[in-house]
Structures are given as C-alpha cells and as structure tokens.
Amino acid sequence: MATALPNAKIIHGVRDIRDAGLSIYARNFNLQPRWATDVEHIADYWRGDRRLMDHWRAATGLAMIDVVHGDTVAHLAGKARRLLDFLDLPWGARVPAFHEDARAVQTRCKRQVRQPL
C-alpha cells in the first residue's frame, strides 16, 4: 500500500464492538453471511480488524488516524477539526452543519444525514 500510495493518509473508522456487533447481529442478512448471525464470529472479525490495522501501522509508515464514532458524535466540532487538520483541509462553519446541505444523498441512512448529531 505504501509503495502504491506513498502520500496516502488512512482514515480508520472505529466503532465500539458492542454497538457494531449488535447492529450486525440485529440486521436480517438472511443468514448470509453466516458470521453475521454468530456473536463469537462478529467478535473474531472485530479482533481481526484490530490486528490488521496494527500490522498496517507497523509495516507501512503511512499517516493514519482512528476516527472513533462515539467520540465524534459526542464532540463533533473538535473531532471534525482534528480530522480536517490531519487531511490538511480547511475548517468551515458548514462542517458541523452538514445536515443543512441540500445536495443529494445516496445512502441507506439518508434520513439521518439530514439531522444534526
């Protein structure tokens, strides 16, 4: 990865395993993938994610940042500034007012995008 994208900045979205696991477990995946219906398998995938990210941090030397869902929800402005600083992007007053933007949204949770945190 570092050879192909030497100036890449990696953003790793992190969510509490209890929240993510419950969300996956509660979804109706029609038993496919099978791991989504087993709490131990969900935990295994989460542990695998942690190991993989630890490996990439050690092996690539690329700039990486963890964006923790709960912290971002609780402290949007501060966490958004931290992320924009990491990306060398400017802060704007519209950043915390994302829900007021009229652009089209193509996501399963589009109603949530139109609401403030």
ROGU-504609 format. One record per residue (C-alpha): x, y, z; residue in three letters. Coordinates in steps of 0.02 Angstrom, whole numbers, plus 32768, in hexadecimal, padded with zeros to 4 digits. Layout:
BEGIN
XYZALA...
This chain:
BEGIN
800080008000MET8089807C802EALA80E5805B7F8BTHR804A80757F20ALA800B810A7F84LEU80A281547FDFPRO804981F48011ASN7FA581A28043ALA7F5281D080E6LYS7EED8144812FILE7E4B8166818EILE7E1580D281F7HIS7D6280DA8233GLY7D51808982DEVAL7CB0805E8338ARG7C98800C83E1ASP7C8C7F5183C1ILE7BED7F48842AARG7B967FC783BAASP7BD97F818317ALA7BBC7ECC834BGLY7B097EEB8381LEU7AE57F4A82E1SER7B2B7EBA8277ILE7AD67E3582DFTYR7A2D7E8D82DAALA7A2F7EA3821BARG79D57E2481B4ASN7A5C7DE38140PHE79F37D488116ASN7A7A7CE1816BLEU7AF97D1B80EAGLN7B807D3F8117PRO7B757CBC81A0ARG7BF37D168210TRP7B747DA38225ALA7B017D318289THR7B837CF88307ASP7BC27D6C8390VAL7C6A7D10839DGLU7C887D2182E2HIS7C5F7DDA82E9ILE7CDE7DEE8375ALA7D5F7D8C830FASP7D497E04827CTYR7D5D7E9982F2TRP7DFD7E51833BARG7E3B7E30828AGLY7E1D7EE6825EASP7E857F1E82F3ARG7F137EA782C5ARG7F0F7EDD820FLEU7F167F96823BMET7FA57F7782B5ASP80017F1E8229HIS7FE67FAB81ABTRP801F802D8229ARG80C07FCD824BALA80E27F978198ALA80BB8031812FTHR80EB80CD818FGLY80568124813ELEU7FFB81AD819BALA7F64815F81EFMET7EDB81A0825FILE7E52814582BDASP7DAA819C82B6VAL7D4881588349VAL7C8D815E832BHIS7C57817F83DFGLY7CD8820983F8ASP7CA7825A8354THR7BEF825A8381VAL7C1382A1842EALA7C8F832783F4HIS7C6B8346833BLEU7CBF83EE8325ALA7D6183BE837DGLY7D6E83148328LYS7D43835E827DALA7DCD83E08293ARG7E48835782C3ARG7E1B82F48227LEU7E25838B81B4LEU7ECD83BB81FFASP7F0A830981DEPHE7ED3831A8128LEU7F1983CB8117ASP7E6B840B80ECLEU7E1F84AF8125PRO7D9A84BE81ABTRP7CF6850C8179GLY7C5D853E81DCALA7BF584C78172ARG7C56842F81AFVAL7BEF8414824EPRO7B52844981EEALA7B6283B98171PHE7AA983908188HIS7A768436813AGLU7AC884118092ASP7A4B83F78005ALA7AB883867F9AARG7A7982D97F6BALA7A9E824D7FE5VAL7AAD819A7FA9GLN7AB681308046THR7A4580BB80A8ARG7A4181378138CYS7A1A81D380D2LYS7998820D8150ARG7A1F821281D6GLN7A90827B8167VAL7A0C8304816CARG7A0B8309822AGLN7A8B8359829EPRO7AF182E7830DLEU
